[in-house]
Amino acid sequence: MSGTGKLAGKVALVTGGSRGIGGAIVRAFAAEDADVAFCHLADHDKALAMAAEVEALGRRVHHDEADVADPDTCASFAAAAKAALGPIDILVNNAGIGISRAFEDVTVDDFERIMNVHVRGTFFMTQAVYGDMVARGRGRIINISSQLAYNGMADLTPYCAAKGAIGAFTRALAHEATPKGILVNAIAPGPVITSLFPDDDEAGDANFKARLPIGRFAEPHEIAPTAVLLASDGGNYYVGATLSPNGGDVMF
């Protein structure tokens, strides 16, 4: 992968960056000459491999395990990333989990874990880098939502609710952050083949794909260019927007 230096001189922090969409964004940012910090949760082997990829592209990298559901952990990881690479210019709130369960079977623990990782993690990791961005008068914040925030899906009620909250958070913070030089936007991918939602239910997947105009699910690397756009000068006029690479699942 080779880029055009669109993010040269920038430092990015990507949560959940050892694999999947987050990993693809880490690769794409490094290919565009950004130094990258990323966190993961109990994914040490893939984190080491991802760090090696970044270094092979000639970029600096910092990585560590971090549960973004804990605000103190968000603060400490952001501080460590800054110490290693410098002030954070770009934040991508990507970390997420999925629990597939009928609505009536969702437990309090299920609900709280989904909300804490997606919503609490996005909120407090953003807060951890926001002060420095305000002080420097610039920054980009990119939150990963989902097309399921619009469509919804059976057995994923807490996940859909969390992704909808991320969209609302994006728009609200954009009002506050934009006058301070910080652009806040979101990406709402359609169905993507990752460890969170693998392509292994042949009957269900075939029906889903048949409804998509593009006729297939995305690979993570097909989502990453949208993050590069929002992080680079090409995204200078996007404010509180949600871009949705989704293969035609949602058209708006």
N, C-alpha and C positions, 0 to 999 in steps of 0.2 A: 504494500500500500504506500503510495506517495502522494503528497499534497502540494500545496502552493504557498505554504507559510502563512495561511490566513490567521493563525493564532500565535505567531512568533512573539516571544517575549511575555506570553501570558502564563499564569499558573491556574490550573483547574483542579477542583475537588469533585470527585464522582463517588457517590455512595453506592454500595453494591456493585463495585466495579471489577470484580474478578471473573465474571462470566456474563452470558446473556446480553441484553441490551446495554447494560452498564459497561461490560467488557468491550463491546463494539464501540461505544462512545470513547472509552479510554484510548483504544487503538486509533480511532479517527482523530482525536485531539492531538495525540502524540505525532501522528503523521502530518498534522498541520503545524507542528513545531511548538506545541504547548508542553510545559512540564506538568506532570499529573500526579496528584495524590488520590488514592482510592482506599476505601475500607471494604471489608467483607465480614461474613459471619461464619466461622468454622469452615473456611474454604482455603486452607493454607496452600495446598499444592497448586491449585489454579491461580491463587494470588501470586505465588512465586513465578509461575509461568508467564502471567500477564506482565509482571514487573520486568522480566527478561525481554519481553517483546518491546516494551517501552524503551528500555535501555538500548536495544538493538537499533532503534530508530534515532539514537543519539540524544535522547531526552532524559531529564532527571525524573525520578519517581520516588514516591513515599507511599508505603502501604502498611496497614495494620488491621487487626480484627477490631470491630466496633459494632455494638448493638445500638442502632440509632434510636431505638425506643427510649433510651435513657438520656435525658438532656445533659447530664454531666459528662457522659461519654461523648456526646456530640461536641461539647465545648473542648474537651481534652484532645479529641482527634483533630479538630480544626486548628487548635493551638500547635499541635505537633506538626501538622502539615505546613503551617506557616513558618515554623522554626526550621523545617527542612528545606522548603522550596521558596519561601517568601510569601508576601500577602496574596490572598486568594482573589483572582480576577473573575473566575467563572465557577459557579456552583451548579452541579447537576444532582438533584434529589431523585435518585433512581431506586434506592433500596426498597424491596417489597417482598411480601409473602402472599401465598394464596391458600385458602382453606375452602375446599368444595364440600358443602354440606346443605341439606335441606333446611329451610328457614327455621322450622320448628325444632330442629336438632342443634342449632347454633348455641353454644354455651357462652356464659359470661367471659370465660377465659379466651375462647375463640374470638369473640367480638373485640375484647380489649387488645389482644395481640395484633389483630389486623389494624385497628385504629392507631395503636401506639407506633407500629412500624411505619405505616404510610403517612398518617396525618401528624402525629406528634413528632416523628422523625423529621419530616419535611419542615415543620414549623421551627423546631429548635436547632437543626443544623443550619437553617437559614439565619436564625438569630445569631448563631455562633460566628458567622462571617460578615454579617450585615454592618456591624459597627465600623469595621475597617473599610468596607466599601463606601460607607457614608463619609468617613474621614478623607478618603482619597477622591471622592466625587465621581466614582465610576464602578461598574460591576455588571455582571450578567448572572441572573438566577433562572435556571431552567428546571421545571418540575415535571416529573413523569406521571401523567394521569393515564387514562385508558378510554378507548371508544366505548367501553362498557359503562362509563359514566353517563353516556347518552342512551345506549340501547338497553342496558341492564342484561342480566342473564340469570336463569334459574340456578339455584344452589351456590350462588356467589354474591348473596345480598350484602354482607359486610364489606367485601372487596369493592363492589360497585359503589357503595355508600362512601367508602374511603376515597376512591378515585374522584367522585363528585366533589367531595370536600376539598381535595387538592386543587381542582379547577376554581372553586370559589375563593380559596386562599390566594391563588395566583392573581386573580382580578383585584381583590381587595388590596394586596400588598403593592400591586402596580401603581395604584393611586398615590400611595405614600412614597414609594421608592423612586418613581420616575423623575420628579423634580430634584432629587438628590443625585441624579446621574446614573441610577441603577435600573436596568431594564429587566422586568420579570415576565416570563412567559412559560408556557407549558407545551408538552407534547402528549398527544393522546393516541398511542399506537393502536392499530387493529390487531388481529390475531398474529402472534409472533411465536415461532418455535423456540422455546427456551425450556430450561429445567422446571420453571414454574408452571408452564402449560405445554407439556410435550405433545408431539404429533404422534400419539400412540393409540388413539381411539378411532380405529379405522372407519367404523360405521358413522359415528357422530361427526368425525372430521370430514368425511365425504359429503355429508349433508350440509355442513357449514360452508365448505368450499364451494359447493354448488350454488349457494346463495350469493357468493362474492362475485362481482363482475370480473375480477382478476383471476378467479378460479383457484387460488392457492393461498397458503399462509406465508407471511414474511419471514425472512431470516434477519437476525439482529443487525447485521451490517447494513440493511436497507433502512433502518430507523436512524442510525448514527448521523447521516448527512443533515438531517433536520436539526440535530443538536449543534452541528458545526455552523449551520446557517445562523441560528439564534445566538451563538456565542461570538460570531465574527462581525465584521463591519457590514456584511450583507443583512444582518438582523437589526440594523440601527433604527428602523421605524416600526418594529413590532413591540407593542406595549399591551400587556395583559392578554395576549392572544393565546389560543390553543391551536396548534397545528396538528393535523391528524393524518399521518400516513397509514391508511387502513384498507387499501385495496378496494375501496368503494363500499365498504360495510356501512359507513355513514357518509352522506354527501351533504355538505353545507358550506 
